[in-house]
Amino acid sequence: MVSMEDSRSGSHSNPDISSSRLQQRPYICYTPPSSAVRSRSMGRSMRTVRSNLFPHREELENLTDSNIDIRLGELASKSSSNLKSFSPNIDEILEVSRAFSDFSACSSDISGELQRLASLPDPDPALGESSESKPEPEPCSGFLQRETFSTEIIESISPEDLQPTVKLCVDGLRSSSVAVQRSAAAKLRFLAKNRADNRVLIGESGAVPALIPLLRCSDAMTQEHAVTAILNLSLHDGNKSTITNAGAVKSLIYVLKTGTETSKQNAACALLSLALVEDYKLSIGASGAIPPLVSLLINGSNRGKKDALTTLYKLCSAKLNKERAVCAGLVRPLVNLVGEQGTGLAEKSMVVLSSLAGIDDGRDAIVEEGGIAALVEAIEDGTDKGKEFAVLTLLQLCIGSVRNRGLLVREGGIPPLVALSQNGTAKAKHKAETLLGYLREPRKEASSSSTP
């Protein structure tokens, strides 16, 4: 539920918070209770890595502490220059954004006629149009009364010939009848679904300001049609400013908080579409989008989690939004999802974790929530791509922190890293070798300090 204050806020409000004001706000707010720290048995990874990565007995016997030290010495001499020069800059981190390449373009609508945002298989049943009971008959005639349309007919009509139809729908959005509003929003959703020229026509017809009040409609299906129409229209770049300037962001956030599962998913996708414009990322974050996106990530369906993850990833490319995400408790569900193999969520969660590891509060939160142990397990049991993301995030955690290196060693991280440096992909090998070089540094310091 949203507060009464949020409910009373005008649908045309458009937050424009300058970065100078935001810079003044402290975001050091992540203080998890001690009970929140994940309790994992130390050494779990050390015990299981041999069975997972070294199935042959002779290989298992050779993986002794002495051999590990020898391997560390080899890597230290091999990568000593890398230790001084390696710093995960933004280009390095954004390289992992290819995990979201299947999300990079929003598909219009949820009914499945276009390719979905995620290409990985979704174990949930396909979510088509809502299976809720049909609404009452629409008290209108002609076009607005029709429930279904021929895609071939619609796509064969030129935008010029559709202008009277679009005007009829826009007028219907302003009707005093909820049924007429519902029907008009549904028709505009359909017309904007597949054709870019229709999106231009509808955007220029004044539909956006008429659709936005319906995002707060108490009728669930009207709200769902309206938010999906906004999503479809947002796929045309020229409509993004129209949508944002009309105050849609706060109303989309309202849908994230109050809508049906389908409405929440499409609201997240609409925010993602708007966030593709760099200037809108901070205003979306400042408007309060991140906490309900975190809630969707925790409580949504598999598909809802993917939509939330993708939108959060895009928003968190801005530093202030990283801080907001950590404050909103994003790290804990991300760490939990790292271990969910087969859903398509583990790799994407690690990409977002890698983004949050770019700030101090993010690194602290990842460690406090048991992220090191989860990432070590991902190196042991994950996919090749997941191992790349896991070792990159561990590298970010350990570069500037001797304490985190010690935690990684105590979690049994060295054996899987050694194995990854020998058997992983080219990227994973390089990252594993670099990280192993950092892990050797405390040993060198300890041995030199103990020498008389």
N, C-alpha and C positions, 0 to 999 in steps of 0.2 A: 504494500500500500504506500501511497505517497502522502506527504503532509498536506494539510489544508492549504498551507501557503503555496506549495507547488501546484496544487490543483487550481488555485485562483490566479496563478501567473498567466499573463496573456499569451496566447498562442503565437503572437507576432514578436515576442521578445527575442532579441538576438544578442547573446552575450558576446561582448567584444572586450575581453580582458587583455590588457597589454602585457607583454612579457616583462616589462619593468616592474609592474605590480606583482606579478607572479613570482618574480625572482626574490621579492622581499618575504615571501611566506616560507617559513621553515617546514620541512617535510620529514624531520627526524622523529617519526612517530611509530616506528615499528618496534614494539616492545612486547614480544610474545611471552606469555606466562611460561614458567618452567615446565608445567605439565604439557605444554604444547610441543615441546621438543620431542622429536620422534625417538622412541626407544628401540634401537636396533642392537642386536647382540654383536659386540665387536668381534671382528675376525670372521664374520659370516662369509665375506667374499673370499678370504684366504682359504676357507675350507671347501668352498664349492668350485672355485676356479679350476682346480686340477681336474675335476670330473667333467667340467664343461669344455675346457680348452685343451686338455691333454689326455685324451682317451687311452693312449697307449702307456703301459706301465713304465717303459724305459724313459719316456719323456717326462713322466711325473717324477721319477727318481732324480732326473737331472736338474729339476727346478728347485735347487737348494738355495739357501741364503748366500752361500759363497758364490755360486754361479750368478745370482742376481747382482751381487756386488761387482763381479767381473763385467757383467753386461752394463751396469751403470758407469763403470770406469770407461768402457769403450765409448759409450754414448756421450760421456762428458767431454772426452777429447775430440770426438767427432763434431759435437754441436756447441762447443764453447763460444764460437762466434755468434751462433744463433741466440744464445742466452742474453747477450748484450743488445742485440738488435731487435729481438722479438717484442712486439707490442701489438696486441690485437686492436688495430684501428678499425674505423667504421667500415672500411671496405672489406676487411677480413670478416667482420661479423655479418655484414650484409650478404656475404657469399652464401651463408646458410639460409638466406631467404628463399633459395630455390626450393626448400621444403614446402614453401607456400606458393610455388609457381602455379599449382592447380587452383589456387584461390585468387590469382592476380587480377582476374576480370570477373566482376559480379555477373552471375547469370540473372536474367530477369524472371521473376516469378518463381513460385515454389511448386507448381503443379507438374513439373517433370518434362515439359516439352523441350526445354533447352538443357544443355549440359550443366550439371550441378557445380557448385563452387568447389567441392571436394571430389577428386577422382578416385580416392581410395574407397574400397567397398565399405558400405555402411551396414552393420548388422541389424540395425533397426528396420522394421517394415517401411517400405517406401511411403513417404508422407505426401499424399496427394491433396486434392481439395478437401476441405473439412468434411468429416463424416457426421457432423452434428445435424440435428433435425433441421429440416428445411424451414426457412423463414415463412412468415405468412405471405399470402399472395400479394404481389405488388399492385397498388392501386393506380396503375398508370398504363397507358396503351402504347402500341407500336413498338418501337425499338427498345425502350427501357423495360418492356414487359418480357422480352425474350430472354430465356435462360441460357441457351447455347447458340453458338455461331459456327459457321464453316470457316475454318482457317483459310482455305483456298479463296473463298469469296472476299474475306477481309483483306487478304494480302494482294488481291487483284485490283483493289480500289485505290485510286490515287489520293494523296492527302487533300488535294483541292476538293475532290468529291466527298471527302469525309468531313469537311468543315461544318456543314449543318448538323451532322450527327454529333460531332464533338461539342458544338455549342449546346445542343439539346442536353448532353450529359452534364456539362458544366452548370447549366441552369438547374438541372436536377439535383446537383450537390447542394444547392442553396434552398431546396424545398423544405417546407415545414414537416413533411412526411419522412419518417425514418426509413420506411420501405423504399421510397423513391430515392433517397440519398444512398441507400445500400445498393440499389440497382445501378444507379449512375456511377458509383465508385467501382463497381464490379466491371462495368462496360469499359471504363477508362483503363482499368487494370489490364483488361484483355487487349484493348487497342494498342497499348504501349508495350505489350509484352515482347513482340518479335521484331517490330519494324522501327528502325532509327528515325525515319522520316515522320512517322506518327508521333514519336516522342517529341520531336521538334514542334510539330503542329499543336499538340496538346499543351506543351510548355508555354507556347506563345498565346494560347487561348484563354489564359487566366485560370487554368484548372488548379494550379498549385495552391494559391491562397484559399481556394474553396475546399481543397482536400484537407488542409492542415487542421481545421477545427474538428473534422471527423476522426482524427487520431485520438481524440479524447471522448469519443462517443461511447455511451454506455452499452450500446448494442455491439456484441462481440464481432459479428460478421461484418458489420459496417466498418468497424475499426480495422479488421483484417484486410478487407478490400482496399481501404484507404492507404494503409501502410505499404501494401504491396504495389499499389499504383505509384506511390512516391518512390519506392525502390526502382521500379521499372523506368520511371521518368529520370531518375538520377543517373542512369547509365549514359545519358547524353550529357557531355561535358557542359554544354551551354545552359543546362537546367540546374546544375549544381549550385551556382550562385543564386539563382531564383529561389531554390528550395531553402538554402541557408538564410538568405536575407529576409525571407518570409517568416522566419522564426520556427522552422521545422525541428531544429535539433532538440529543444526541450520537450517538444511533443513526441518525438521519437523515443526519447528517454522515458517518457511517461508510458509509452507502449511497452518498452522493455520491462517496466515494473508491473504492469497491470494486464497485459494482453494474454491471449491464448498462446500456446507453445508455438504455433505457426506465426502468429503476429510478432512474438518476441524474436524469432529467428529472422524474419524479414526486416524488422527494425534494426537488428544488429547489422544485417547486410547493407541496409540503406546508410547507416553510419559509416560502414566500411567504404562504401562508394564515395561518400562525401569526404572521407579522410584521405582519399587519394590526392586531394588538393592540399598541398603542404600548409597553406595558410589556415586551413580549417582544423588541423589536428589539435592545436592548443585550445581553441575555443570549444571544441567538442569535449575535450578532457575537463576543461574548466566548468562546463555546464553540468557535470556530474554523471557522465556516461560510464565511467569505469566501474564503480561499484555494482550497478545492475548487470554489467557484462560479466563481472566476476561471479555474480549470483547465477547467471545463465550457464556459466562454465561449470559450476558446482551442481546445479539442480536440473539442467536441461537434458534433453535427449542426446544421443550420440551426435546427431546432426546439429543440434543447438550448441553443443560444446565446440564443434568445429567452427561454426559461425562466430561464436564468441572469441575463440582462440585467434582466428584470423583478424578480427577487428582489433583485438587487444594488441596483437603483434604490430599492426599498422600504426596504431596510436602511440605505442611505446617506442617508436623511432624518435620521438621527441623526449628530451631529458626530463622535463617537468612531468610528463605523463608517466614516465618510469617511476618517479617518486610517488605520484598519485596511486599507481598500481600497487606498489609495495605497501603503502598505507592502507589500501583497500583489502589487503590480505590475499593478493593474487598468488604469492609464492607457494603457499601450502597446497592448493589444488593442483598447481603445476607439478610439484614434487610427487604428489599422489598419482598423477597421470603418467609419469615417467615409466612406471612399472606395468602399465596396461598395454600389453602387446596384442597385436591383431586388430586393434580398433582404428588405427591410423592417427591416434592422438599422442602417442609417446614421443615420436620424433618432433611433432609440432610443438609440444610442450617444452621440449629441450631447447628448441629455437627461441622461444619466448624467454626461457630461463637465461639463455646466453645473452639476450638483450638486456635483461634486468641486472645481470652480472656486470654490466658496464658502469654501475654506480655503487658507491660504498654501501648504502642502505640495502641495495639489492643483494650484494654479496653476503652481508651479515645475515639477512633473512634466509637466504638459501642454506647457509650453514646451520642456522638455528632450527630450520625445519627438516633437518636430516637429508639435505640434498646431496651431500658428498657420498653417503652410503648408497642412495638411489642411483646416482650417476655411475658409481663403480659397478653396481649390478647391471646397469645398462650396457657397460663395456663388456661384461661377461656374457650376457644373455640377449642383447639387442640385435637389431639388424645392422648391416654394414653402415648404412646412413646414420642410424641411431648412435652407433659407436663414434662416428665422426663428431656428431653434435655433443655427445657426452664428454669426450676428451677435450673438446674446445672449451666447454663450460668449466671443467675442472682446471684447465690451464688458466682461465681468467680468475678463478678463485685462489689459485696458489701462487701466481707470479709475485704478488706483493705481500704475501702473508706466510711467514714461517709456521705460524700456528696452524693454518689450514693445511700446509704440507704435512705436518705431523698428524693431523686428523686423517688425511688421506692414507698415510702409511698405516695407521692403526686400523683403518677400515679394510686393510688387505688390498690396497690399490696397486701395489708394485707388481705382483705376478700378472694380473690381466693387462697392465700397461706394457710389461715386457713382451707378453704374447702379442699384443696389438702392434707393437713396434716391429715385430717380425712377420706377422701374418695379416695385418690389416690392409685397407686400401692405402693408396699413396698419401692421401691427405691425412688419414688417421695415423699412419706410420710417422709422418713428420711431426704431428702434434704430440704423439706419445713419446717420441724421442726427446722433444723439447721439454716436456713435462718431467720425464725421468731425469733429465739434466738438472732441473730445479730441485728435484727431490734429493739429489746427491749432495747439494750444497750444504744443508745442515749437518750431514755426516762429516763432510770435510772440516767444517767449522768446529764440530764437537771433537774430532780426533786431534786437530791442531791445538785446541785449547787444553787438552789433557796431556799434551806432550811436555815434559819438563824442560 
